[in-house]
Amino acid sequence: MAIAAEKTVQGLIINGKRTEASDRGTLEVYDPSSGEVLAILAKATKDDIDAAVKAAHRALESKEWGGLAPAERGRIMLRMAQRIRERAEELATLESRDNGKPLRQSRTDVQVAARYFEFYAGVADKIMGHTIPVSPGILDFTVREPIGVSAQIVPWNYPIQIGGRGVAPALAAGCTVVLKPSSEAPMTALKLGEIGLECGLPPGVLNVVPGTGSEAGTALASHPDINQLTFTGSVAVGVQVAKMAAENVVPVVMELGGKSPNVLFADAEMDLALQGVANAIFQNAGQTCSAGSRLLVERKAHDEVVDRLTARARTLKLGPGVEDPDMGPIISRRQLETIETYVAIGREEGAAVVAGGRRPDDGRLRGGNFYEPTLLDRVGSDMRVAQEEIFGPVLAIISFDDIEEAAAIANRSQYGLVAGIWTRDINKALSLASRIKSGQVYVNTYGAGGGVELPFGG
Ligand code: NAD
């Protein structure tokens, strides 16, 4: 589907106003399904980041935000949730054009974003302190106050959902935010800023500054006047960002990568399990931090599982996200090439490519960054393709013989974000779940219903 570039430059959102970049620089945003320019945005500079941080500080001190009753903050957030739902189709379509993901996935992401605002709206007026019994005659109590300006740096893979996950709790706590979306998929973050203003957020409370990691990202992470930083992205960049923040003694929340195991026993309900396993790796073309990118399969079920997964992978329909295919494109040429490099490494390491392993042979998709759903069989758990986050639709299949071996392989990873277990034996499931070192463990499912209410982290 050809989409014409919108000619006008879409401004940054700083202090409640759309502004061009201080140096008038722009950023072209590409549609990963076609390679065409989707939009042109102002590209935030170091000075723009500084202006956004200053605006956020002024808002913090203002009567309109700092002086607002917590319940009123919650009402604004509820209106934002409502407005996101009213504009759901527009937002989902934009997300699919910008990121490439199938429309039904974008629709889910938009609903999850709305739910974050709704959930945290209810928290705004329930942030309570303690009274502490020190000794008779002394009244000791704590008051929980907003920490200040929250800097938020988000990735391109779930922009509106992760934007909501960071912005909503910060607003509920009375903080103000400078949100820097990824230059690869920044469009819906600007919409969140727009919706905030429509729903009554005072100027400067939510500033949105699309830009590159090297300029806008470093300027924000190293800004001496931010009070807290939330980063979601790769480990390598996370480490750099944490160091920059540490220079100013700014506390950080880091949500980083994963190489999550899906452990499939031979006694599992196979139809359900295989659907779960395939979805865990092919959702968002594998560009998901919590993707089930390692399949640990009990050896006696190996042949059946590989045959059935191969058949499934071959039937998945690829196409532009807005056409709601089974799988959309990879975000960029660079990321596509990274995936190709990893598959080549897997081949050299001795893995067998039993499905995919190449770009699709379909002229209609040639302009986009498409890659076939790929299965790497006979993977050893120490191979690079079993250890490193590929961030594409590539499943590494590793066999095991018993629960001890499954636990050892599952834990042989520097990551530990989530894990899945598929078996009809509840004792086996709970025993293994308690041994796997990861933030969440799912049994006979993968993912936890959007996860808004649950803690998430490695
Ligand atoms: P990335 O680390 O390349 O970029 C993330 C963000 O950091 C972007 O906004 C980018 O512009 C910015 N950035 C890049 N370099 C920077 C620098 N030097 N200083 C400051 N900011 C900089 O990650 P990505 O490619 O956008 O996203 C994919 C990664 O994100 C994967 O590793 C994935 O696992 C992870 N992720 C984690 C979660 C989670 O909740 N744990 C969720 C989604 C994605």
Residues whose N, C-alpha, C, O or C-beta is under 5 A from the ligand:
A	BS01	NAD	I153 V154 P155 W156 K180 P181 S182 S183 G211 T212 G213 S214 G217 T218 A221 T232 G233 S234 V235 V237 V241 E255 L256 G257 G258 T288 C289
